[in-house]
């Protein structure tokens, strides 16, 4: 049977189609060299609105993924895609995109095949033929996810110091709800464009002005503020002293509130500890039951790191005069065993595997977070490509791969000739035996 390995890339909060730059094609090239018996192709999930309920976003992504995989199964002339799929998928997510990927895996792993005769309880279910394939509830999954590769995804939340550093400037300057939103986005590395670009983005996405509205008295001010603080706090934007500073600007936040809170709701899961824990427990169970693993490549500052203590402007805010950043200089909060120096934590303890991706050029954690896929800003970019390839090849279903009959004729439409492996040594390409 012809087999296809599909690598699907999902951007994070306020990201876009260009988040991964050349990374998908370079990864496809080296994986294709390592797995010559199958077609390796990529798909970048189109830019989506990173707002609203996370589950709604996951549902829309799942529908898109299913349609994409069905098209590939049809092209492969697969006899029974749900029983013996020709397409296996790796979900590759950056930042919040990794959480979308993990939630999609958990959703698909929880689904069960439809009973043979679900509409009638009085009649016995028809017996399958002797040679008919039977789908066991514990093995059914469509589309079939083979693994999740996350990149700087805050599965345990954002590291201390990153939040405080991003929020400090925000509370000093908060005058409109759009400013509030852009400063929260700044924690993820977005909203730092030139003044002209920022103005254009504001005109397209946000209200042009956010003065107090005529119906502001319809809801008591403390209720309006309480609801806003819930979302802002969930996004990691409320630090010590920040609530009081922002409350003084509360009249400027009443208009456009729904627009702002909808975006902040998307990242609100980062502050719900029980939800983070439940997600990790789910990933552990999927790994134990199905052998499907989730790996998180987390950024870590190297030689270019700034001081671990950041000074703040004296007398201008109610913040502490010093912000202490994480000793590990990471964007993501790490599990204790990784913080203690282990290179990679086992999935049975941490819910997933953690692999360090050091950036020796970035000066701060946010810069490292957004420059993972920029060769000019991340000296270890090609090392990241190679390490990702190795991780993916090790995780692949060996039985599924070994039953492949080889790439389809004319597969160049899916996979261009592998001509860009000069940045890796031949010994670095892992081949399935």
One Martini backbone bead per residue (centre of mass of N, CA, C, O) as a GRO file, in nm:
protein
  433
    1UNK     BB    1   0.097   0.036   0.021
    2UNK     BB    2   0.050   0.356   0.003
    3UNK     BB    3   0.223   0.612   0.185
    4UNK     BB    4   0.148   0.894   0.417
    5UNK     BB    5   0.317   1.173   0.557
    6UNK     BB    6   0.170   1.419   0.767
    7UNK     BB    7   0.258   1.762   0.818
    8UNK     BB    8   0.115   1.974   1.067
    9UNK     BB    9   0.080   2.331   1.095
   10UNK     BB   10   0.047   2.540   1.402
   11UNK     BB   11  -0.024   2.828   1.516
   12UNK     BB   12  -0.041   3.084   1.737
   13UNK     BB   13  -0.078   3.358   1.899
   14UNK     BB   14  -0.109   3.579   1.640
   15UNK     BB   15  -0.044   3.423   1.409
   16UNK     BB   16   0.060   3.257   1.093
   17UNK     BB   17   0.152   3.123   0.790
   18UNK     BB   18   0.465   3.245   0.857
   19UNK     BB   19   0.583   3.129   1.124
   20UNK     BB   20   0.773   2.878   0.994
   21UNK     BB   21   0.867   2.936   0.725
   22UNK     BB   22   1.114   2.696   0.620
   23UNK     BB   23   1.068   2.448   0.809
   24UNK     BB   24   0.875   2.250   0.662
   25UNK     BB   25   1.057   2.192   0.409
   26UNK     BB   26   1.313   2.098   0.561
   27UNK     BB   27   1.179   1.870   0.713
   28UNK     BB   28   1.068   1.714   0.471
   29UNK     BB   29   1.340   1.651   0.342
   30UNK     BB   30   1.476   1.482   0.575
   31UNK     BB   31   1.245   1.280   0.613
   32UNK     BB   32   1.249   1.171   0.323
   33UNK     BB   33   1.536   1.051   0.354
   34UNK     BB   34   1.466   0.864   0.607
   35UNK     BB   35   1.171   0.790   0.441
   36UNK     BB   36   1.165   0.645   0.129
   37UNK     BB   37   0.882   0.463   0.127
   38UNK     BB   38   0.740   0.747   0.151
   39UNK     BB   39   0.531   1.006   0.164
   40UNK     BB   40   0.615   1.353   0.222
   41UNK     BB   41   0.400   1.598   0.366
   42UNK     BB   42   0.256   1.930   0.386
   43UNK     BB   43   0.057   2.144   0.620
   44UNK     BB   44  -0.080   2.466   0.662
   45UNK     BB   45  -0.268   2.614   0.872
   46UNK     BB   46  -0.467   2.846   0.841
   47UNK     BB   47  -0.539   3.136   0.937
   48UNK     BB   48  -0.660   3.213   1.265
   49UNK     BB   49  -0.862   3.292   1.525
   50UNK     BB   50  -0.731   3.380   1.849
   51UNK     BB   51  -1.035   3.314   1.976
   52UNK     BB   52  -1.208   3.209   2.219
   53UNK     BB   53  -1.284   2.898   2.246
   54UNK     BB   54  -1.079   2.629   2.230
   55UNK     BB   55  -1.280   2.406   2.136
   56UNK     BB   56  -1.372   2.550   1.879
   57UNK     BB   57  -1.095   2.549   1.744
   58UNK     BB   58  -1.057   2.241   1.744
   59UNK     BB   59  -1.306   2.171   1.574
   60UNK     BB   60  -1.216   2.323   1.315
   61UNK     BB   61  -0.951   2.175   1.278
   62UNK     BB   62  -1.057   1.888   1.258
   63UNK     BB   63  -1.221   1.930   0.998
   64UNK     BB   64  -0.983   2.009   0.820
   65UNK     BB   65  -0.813   1.756   0.866
   66UNK     BB   66  -1.013   1.547   0.762
   67UNK     BB   67  -1.030   1.655   0.470
   68UNK     BB   68  -0.729   1.630   0.406
   69UNK     BB   69  -0.705   1.320   0.453
   70UNK     BB   70  -0.922   1.222   0.257
   71UNK     BB   71  -0.780   1.319   0.001
   72UNK     BB   72  -0.532   1.129   0.040
   73UNK     BB   73  -0.684   0.859   0.048
   74UNK     BB   74  -0.800   0.880  -0.234
   75UNK     BB   75  -0.525   0.907  -0.382
   76UNK     BB   76  -0.437   0.609  -0.257
   77UNK     BB   77  -0.673   0.401  -0.270
   78UNK     BB   78  -0.811   0.333  -0.004
   79UNK     BB   79  -1.008   0.086   0.122
   80UNK     BB   80  -0.964   0.142   0.464
   81UNK     BB   81  -0.906   0.420   0.643
   82UNK     BB   82  -1.002   0.337   0.943
   83UNK     BB   83  -0.852   0.054   0.962
   84UNK     BB   84  -0.620   0.115   0.711
   85UNK     BB   85  -0.429   0.364   0.697
   86UNK     BB   86  -0.219   0.564   0.475
   87UNK     BB   87  -0.241   0.801   0.691
   88UNK     BB   88  -0.011   0.986   0.880
   89UNK     BB   89   0.013   1.213   1.169
   90UNK     BB   90   0.177   1.524   1.243
   91UNK     BB   91   0.163   1.759   1.496
   92UNK     BB   92   0.267   2.109   1.457
   93UNK     BB   93   0.328   2.337   1.731
   94UNK     BB   94   0.318   2.680   1.821
   95UNK     BB   95   0.263   2.728   2.120
   96UNK     BB   96  -0.073   2.730   2.116
   97UNK     BB   97  -0.064   2.515   1.888
   98UNK     BB   98   0.013   2.278   2.080
   99UNK     BB   99  -0.261   2.275   2.229
  100UNK     BB  100  -0.435   2.218   1.986
  101UNK     BB  101  -0.298   1.950   1.921
  102UNK     BB  102  -0.349   1.803   2.191
  103UNK     BB  103  -0.660   1.830   2.187
  104UNK     BB  104  -0.698   1.673   1.925
  105UNK     BB  105  -0.582   1.407   2.019
  106UNK     BB  106  -0.779   1.363   2.258
  107UNK     BB  107  -1.034   1.363   2.088
  108UNK     BB  108  -0.967   1.125   1.893
  109UNK     BB  109  -0.897   0.912   2.123
  110UNK     BB  110  -1.207   0.920   2.246
  111UNK     BB  111  -1.320   0.794   2.009
  112UNK     BB  112  -1.573   0.585   1.865
  113UNK     BB  113  -1.709   0.352   1.700
  114UNK     BB  114  -1.976   0.270   1.530
  115UNK     BB  115  -2.218   0.081   1.567
  116UNK     BB  116  -2.366  -0.157   1.372
  117UNK     BB  117  -2.672  -0.114   1.543
  118UNK     BB  118  -2.787   0.182   1.678
  119UNK     BB  119  -3.124   0.185   1.621
  120UNK     BB  120  -3.154  -0.124   1.732
  121UNK     BB  121  -3.246  -0.334   2.017
  122UNK     BB  122  -3.425  -0.582   1.910
  123UNK     BB  123  -3.202  -0.636   1.711
  124UNK     BB  124  -2.949  -0.805   1.610
  125UNK     BB  125  -2.639  -0.782   1.532
  126UNK     BB  126  -2.451  -0.817   1.278
  127UNK     BB  127  -2.232  -1.044   1.159
  128UNK     BB  128  -1.925  -1.069   1.076
  129UNK     BB  129  -1.714  -1.158   0.864
  130UNK     BB  130  -1.435  -1.342   0.873
  131UNK     BB  131  -1.270  -1.122   0.672
  132UNK     BB  132  -1.355  -0.886   0.838
  133UNK     BB  133  -1.272  -0.600   0.967
  134UNK     BB  134  -1.199  -0.498   1.305
  135UNK     BB  135  -1.273  -0.234   1.523
  136UNK     BB  136  -1.116  -0.136   1.790
  137UNK     BB  137  -1.170   0.096   2.029
  138UNK     BB  138  -0.848   0.129   2.103
  139UNK     BB  139  -0.764   0.187   1.774
  140UNK     BB  140  -0.937   0.404   1.692
  141UNK     BB  141  -0.845   0.661   1.433
  142UNK     BB  142  -0.986   0.965   1.282
  143UNK     BB  143  -0.739   1.070   1.226
  144UNK     BB  144  -0.404   0.951   1.235
  145UNK     BB  145  -0.209   1.002   1.511
  146UNK     BB  146   0.147   0.981   1.579
  147UNK     BB  147   0.208   1.290   1.678
  148UNK     BB  148   0.348   1.558   1.890
  149UNK     BB  149   0.501   1.875   1.796
  150UNK     BB  150   0.629   2.105   2.013
  151UNK     BB  151   0.690   2.477   2.033
  152UNK     BB  152   0.694   2.652   2.300
  153UNK     BB  153   0.477   2.520   2.494
  154UNK     BB  154   0.265   2.617   2.774
  155UNK     BB  155   0.166   2.356   2.953
  156UNK     BB  156   0.248   2.514   3.249
  157UNK     BB  157   0.302   2.784   3.142
  158UNK     BB  158   0.449   3.085   3.213
  159UNK     BB  159   0.727   3.209   3.302
  160UNK     BB  160   0.873   3.372   3.528
  161UNK     BB  161   0.913   3.720   3.414
  162UNK     BB  162   0.772   3.731   3.144
  163UNK     BB  163   0.512   3.853   3.247
  164UNK     BB  164   0.621   4.095   3.406
  165UNK     BB  165   0.778   4.224   3.170
  166UNK     BB  166   0.523   4.264   2.984
  167UNK     BB  167   0.329   4.418   3.197
  168UNK     BB  168   0.467   4.680   3.291
  169UNK     BB  169   0.415   4.863   3.042
  170UNK     BB  170   0.109   4.832   3.026
  171UNK     BB  171   0.018   4.974   3.300
  172UNK     BB  172   0.142   5.254   3.225
  173UNK     BB  173  -0.034   5.271   2.922
  174UNK     BB  174  -0.329   5.216   2.981
  175UNK     BB  175  -0.612   5.348   2.766
  176UNK     BB  176  -0.699   5.091   2.603
  177UNK     BB  177  -0.810   4.791   2.494
  178UNK     BB  178  -0.602   4.757   2.269
  179UNK     BB  179  -0.352   4.795   2.441
  180UNK     BB  180  -0.406   4.560   2.620
  181UNK     BB  181  -0.390   4.344   2.400
  182UNK     BB  182  -0.105   4.408   2.279
  183UNK     BB  183   0.047   4.347   2.545
  184UNK     BB  184  -0.033   4.056   2.564
  185UNK     BB  185   0.086   3.984   2.287
  186UNK     BB  186   0.380   4.063   2.370
  187UNK     BB  187   0.437   3.807   2.533
  188UNK     BB  188   0.432   3.646   2.239
  189UNK     BB  189   0.573   3.868   2.024
  190UNK     BB  190   0.345   4.070   1.951
  191UNK     BB  191   0.297   4.408   1.849
  192UNK     BB  192   0.614   4.517   1.736
  193UNK     BB  193   0.567   4.714   1.528
  194UNK     BB  194   0.539   4.969   1.358
  195UNK     BB  195   0.343   5.242   1.378
  196UNK     BB  196   0.214   5.205   1.095
  197UNK     BB  197   0.135   4.905   1.130
  198UNK     BB  198  -0.030   4.937   1.388
  199UNK     BB  199  -0.244   5.125   1.269
  200UNK     BB  200  -0.345   4.930   1.052
  201UNK     BB  201  -0.426   4.700   1.243
  202UNK     BB  202  -0.632   4.862   1.404
  203UNK     BB  203  -0.823   4.928   1.164
  204UNK     BB  204  -0.887   4.617   1.104
  205UNK     BB  205  -0.943   4.487   1.411
  206UNK     BB  206  -1.009   4.747   1.573
  207UNK     BB  207  -1.120   4.993   1.726
  208UNK     BB  208  -1.051   5.326   1.679
  209UNK     BB  209  -1.215   5.378   1.948
  210UNK     BB  210  -1.243   5.374   2.333
  211UNK     BB  211  -1.477   5.510   2.472
  212UNK     BB  212  -1.709   5.576   2.665
  213UNK     BB  213  -2.019   5.452   2.696
  214UNK     BB  214  -2.358   5.510   2.729
  215UNK     BB  215  -2.400   5.207   2.880
  216UNK     BB  216  -2.209   5.193   3.137
  217UNK     BB  217  -2.443   5.189   3.368
  218UNK     BB  218  -2.574   4.903   3.324
  219UNK     BB  219  -2.309   4.815   3.469
  220UNK     BB  220  -2.134   4.764   3.718
  221UNK     BB  221  -1.804   4.839   3.748
  222UNK     BB  222  -1.710   4.588   3.912
  223UNK     BB  223  -1.814   4.380   3.703
  224UNK     BB  224  -1.656   4.469   3.461
  225UNK     BB  225  -1.379   4.442   3.590
  226UNK     BB  226  -1.395   4.147   3.682
  227UNK     BB  227  -1.416   4.025   3.400
  228UNK     BB  228  -1.160   4.139   3.282
  229UNK     BB  229  -0.959   4.026   3.494
  230UNK     BB  230  -1.005   3.733   3.427
  231UNK     BB  231  -0.878   3.743   3.143
  232UNK     BB  232  -0.615   3.890   3.199
  233UNK     BB  233  -0.517   3.691   3.412
  234UNK     BB  234  -0.526   3.438   3.231
  235UNK     BB  235  -0.299   3.574   3.037
  236UNK     BB  236  -0.080   3.706   3.240
  237UNK     BB  237  -0.138   4.040   3.298
  238UNK     BB  238  -0.164   4.015   3.614
  239UNK     BB  239   0.013   4.177   3.852
  240UNK     BB  240   0.155   4.321   4.094
  241UNK     BB  241  -0.041   4.619   4.101
  242UNK     BB  242  -0.205   4.617   3.825
  243UNK     BB  243  -0.503   4.647   3.896
  244UNK     BB  244  -0.495   4.937   4.005
  245UNK     BB  245  -0.381   5.072   3.751
  246UNK     BB  246  -0.612   4.977   3.554
  247UNK     BB  247  -0.863   5.084   3.709
  248UNK     BB  248  -0.809   5.389   3.638
  249UNK     BB  249  -0.891   5.291   3.319
  250UNK     BB  250  -1.185   5.165   3.299
  251UNK     BB  251  -1.343   5.360   3.102
  252UNK     BB  252  -1.156   5.263   2.846
  253UNK     BB  253  -1.280   4.943   2.855
  254UNK     BB  254  -1.583   4.919   2.779
  255UNK     BB  255  -1.519   4.944   2.498
  256UNK     BB  256  -1.448   4.653   2.325
  257UNK     BB  257  -1.460   4.410   2.524
  258UNK     BB  258  -1.533   4.162   2.355
  259UNK     BB  259  -1.288   4.165   2.170
  260UNK     BB  260  -1.076   4.127   2.389
  261UNK     BB  261  -1.185   3.882   2.557
  262UNK     BB  262  -1.185   3.677   2.325
  263UNK     BB  263  -0.874   3.662   2.303
  264UNK     BB  264  -0.810   3.602   2.607
  265UNK     BB  265  -0.964   3.334   2.624
  266UNK     BB  266  -0.772   3.153   2.457
  267UNK     BB  267  -0.531   3.192   2.693
  268UNK     BB  268  -0.677   3.115   2.970
  269UNK     BB  269  -0.565   2.818   3.020
  270UNK     BB  270  -0.283   2.909   3.154
  271UNK     BB  271  -0.438   2.964   3.452
  272UNK     BB  272  -0.558   2.665   3.462
  273UNK     BB  273  -0.434   2.422   3.641
  274UNK     BB  274  -0.634   2.185   3.609
  275UNK     BB  275  -0.625   2.187   3.298
  276UNK     BB  276  -0.327   2.131   3.262
  277UNK     BB  277  -0.322   1.863   3.417
  278UNK     BB  278  -0.535   1.713   3.248
  279UNK     BB  279  -0.382   1.720   2.982
  280UNK     BB  280  -0.131   1.561   3.076
  281UNK     BB  281  -0.284   1.306   3.163
  282UNK     BB  282  -0.393   1.247   2.879
  283UNK     BB  283  -0.114   1.208   2.742
  284UNK     BB  284  -0.028   0.969   2.913
  285UNK     BB  285  -0.257   0.775   2.828
  286UNK     BB  286  -0.201   0.778   2.523
  287UNK     BB  287   0.083   0.665   2.549
  288UNK     BB  288   0.006   0.399   2.696
  289UNK     BB  289  -0.226   0.297   2.491
  290UNK     BB  290  -0.077   0.398   2.189
  291UNK     BB  291   0.221   0.531   2.165
  292UNK     BB  292   0.165   0.846   2.180
  293UNK     BB  293   0.365   1.130   2.153
  294UNK     BB  294   0.484   1.426   2.329
  295UNK     BB  295   0.685   1.706   2.220
  296UNK     BB  296   0.891   1.971   2.374
  297UNK     BB  297   1.048   2.249   2.235
  298UNK     BB  298   1.241   2.453   2.438
  299UNK     BB  299   1.342   2.755   2.508
  300UNK     BB  300   1.687   2.882   2.563
  301UNK     BB  301   1.908   3.076   2.685
  302UNK     BB  302   2.233   3.200   2.625
  303UNK     BB  303   2.491   3.410   2.552
  304UNK     BB  304   2.266   3.657   2.494
  305UNK     BB  305   2.177   3.701   2.772
  306UNK     BB  306   2.044   3.878   2.998
  307UNK     BB  307   1.959   3.978   3.282
  308UNK     BB  308   1.788   3.834   3.550
  309UNK     BB  309   1.764   4.138   3.631
  310UNK     BB  310   1.508   4.382   3.607
  311UNK     BB  311   1.477   4.712   3.565
  312UNK     BB  312   1.276   4.971   3.679
  313UNK     BB  313   1.102   5.248   3.688
  314UNK     BB  314   1.113   5.506   3.898
  315UNK     BB  315   0.796   5.614   4.019
  316UNK     BB  316   0.577   5.502   3.780
  317UNK     BB  317   0.503   5.254   3.957
  318UNK     BB  318   0.382   4.973   4.166
  319UNK     BB  319   0.616   4.817   4.114
  320UNK     BB  320   0.871   4.656   4.141
  321UNK     BB  321   1.217   4.736   4.082
  322UNK     BB  322   1.232   4.416   4.041
  323UNK     BB  323   1.277   4.149   3.799
  324UNK     BB  324   1.259   3.804   3.827
  325UNK     BB  325   1.379   3.563   3.645
  326UNK     BB  326   1.426   3.275   3.521
  327UNK     BB  327   1.697   3.068   3.568
  328UNK     BB  328   1.647   2.919   3.274
  329UNK     BB  329   1.550   3.108   3.048
  330UNK     BB  330   1.235   3.066   2.982
  331UNK     BB  331   0.912   3.070   2.853
  332UNK     BB  332   0.855   2.811   2.990
  333UNK     BB  333   0.730   2.619   3.213
  334UNK     BB  334   0.879   2.373   3.415
  335UNK     BB  335   0.943   2.087   3.523
  336UNK     BB  336   1.121   1.989   3.792
  337UNK     BB  337   1.315   1.783   3.645
  338UNK     BB  338   1.416   1.996   3.439
  339UNK     BB  339   1.512   2.217   3.636
  340UNK     BB  340   1.727   2.003   3.766
  341UNK     BB  341   1.875   1.900   3.464
  342UNK     BB  342   1.717   1.739   3.276
  343UNK     BB  343   1.700   1.697   2.941
  344UNK     BB  344   1.463   1.463   2.967
  345UNK     BB  345   1.139   1.397   3.031
  346UNK     BB  346   0.933   1.168   3.103
  347UNK     BB  347   0.604   1.100   3.026
  348UNK     BB  348   0.523   0.964   3.305
  349UNK     BB  349   0.584   1.244   3.465
  350UNK     BB  350   0.518   1.507   3.251
  351UNK     BB  351   0.330   1.407   2.983
  352UNK     BB  352   0.605   1.476   2.838
  353UNK     BB  353   0.857   1.578   2.632
  354UNK     BB  354   1.171   1.755   2.694
  355UNK     BB  355   1.347   1.986   2.471
  356UNK     BB  356   1.623   2.163   2.420
  357UNK     BB  357   1.646   2.512   2.272
  358UNK     BB  358   1.914   2.695   2.203
  359UNK     BB  359   1.970   3.060   2.214
  360UNK     BB  360   2.264   3.263   2.159
  361UNK     BB  361   2.119   3.548   2.061
  362UNK     BB  362   1.907   3.597   2.248
  363UNK     BB  363   1.805   3.831   2.512
  364UNK     BB  364   1.512   3.707   2.538
  365UNK     BB  365   1.238   3.505   2.569
  366UNK     BB  366   1.055   3.624   2.347
  367UNK     BB  367   1.261   3.624   2.119
  368UNK     BB  368   1.304   3.317   2.122
  369UNK     BB  369   1.009   3.236   2.067
  370UNK     BB  370   0.981   3.393   1.770
  371UNK     BB  371   1.285   3.270   1.650
  372UNK     BB  372   1.296   2.959   1.594
  373UNK     BB  373   1.235   3.001   1.252
  374UNK     BB  374   1.503   3.196   1.236
  375UNK     BB  375   1.815   3.178   1.116
  376UNK     BB  376   1.919   3.475   1.190
  377UNK     BB  377   1.806   3.443   1.512
  378UNK     BB  378   1.885   3.117   1.505
  379UNK     BB  379   2.170   2.930   1.514
  380UNK     BB  380   1.989   2.644   1.576
  381UNK     BB  381   1.798   2.575   1.341
  382UNK     BB  382   1.929   2.317   1.204
  383UNK     BB  383   1.933   2.153   1.462
  384UNK     BB  384   1.625   2.149   1.491
  385UNK     BB  385   1.566   1.994   1.237
  386UNK     BB  386   1.730   1.737   1.309
  387UNK     BB  387   1.592   1.673   1.585
  388UNK     BB  388   1.306   1.648   1.473
  389UNK     BB  389   1.360   1.416   1.281
  390UNK     BB  390   1.449   1.209   1.490
  391UNK     BB  391   1.193   1.212   1.662
  392UNK     BB  392   0.997   1.128   1.438
  393UNK     BB  393   1.127   0.857   1.345
  394UNK     BB  394   1.114   0.715   1.623
  395UNK     BB  395   0.781   0.752   1.640
  396UNK     BB  396   0.715   0.574   1.426
  397UNK     BB  397   0.534   0.329   1.268
  398UNK     BB  398   0.693   0.050   1.172
  399UNK     BB  399   0.470  -0.130   1.052
  400UNK     BB  400   0.352   0.080   0.860
  401UNK     BB  401   0.615   0.139   0.705
  402UNK     BB  402   0.699  -0.161   0.614
  403UNK     BB  403   0.418  -0.180   0.427
  404UNK     BB  404   0.530  -0.016   0.214
  405UNK     BB  405   0.561   0.030  -0.157
  406UNK     BB  406   0.610   0.323  -0.205
  407UNK     BB  407   0.619   0.581  -0.386
  408UNK     BB  408   0.441   0.751  -0.591
  409UNK     BB  409   0.377   0.831  -0.891
  410UNK     BB  410   0.416   1.168  -0.910
  411UNK     BB  411   0.498   1.286  -0.608
  412UNK     BB  412   0.606   1.578  -0.670
  413UNK     BB  413   0.340   1.729  -0.591
  414UNK     BB  414   0.415   1.673  -0.281
  415UNK     BB  415   0.735   1.612  -0.341
  416UNK     BB  416   1.023   1.739  -0.356
  417UNK     BB  417   1.329   1.714  -0.421
  418UNK     BB  418   1.604   1.623  -0.233
  419UNK     BB  419   1.828   1.928  -0.197
  420UNK     BB  420   1.841   2.016   0.140
  421UNK     BB  421   2.111   1.849   0.306
  422UNK     BB  422   2.378   2.030   0.351
  423UNK     BB  423   2.319   2.102   0.669
  424UNK     BB  424   2.363   1.787   0.693
  425UNK     BB  425   2.476   1.509   0.794
  426UNK     BB  426   2.445   1.188   0.707
  427UNK     BB  427   2.448   1.076   1.009
  428UNK     BB  428   2.180   1.251   1.097
  429UNK     BB  429   2.016   1.052   0.937
  430UNK     BB  430   1.739   0.867   1.010
  431UNK     BB  431   1.684   0.514   0.967
  432UNK     BB  432   1.464   0.273   0.914
  433UNK     BB  433   1.489  -0.090   0.991
   0.00000   0.00000   0.00000
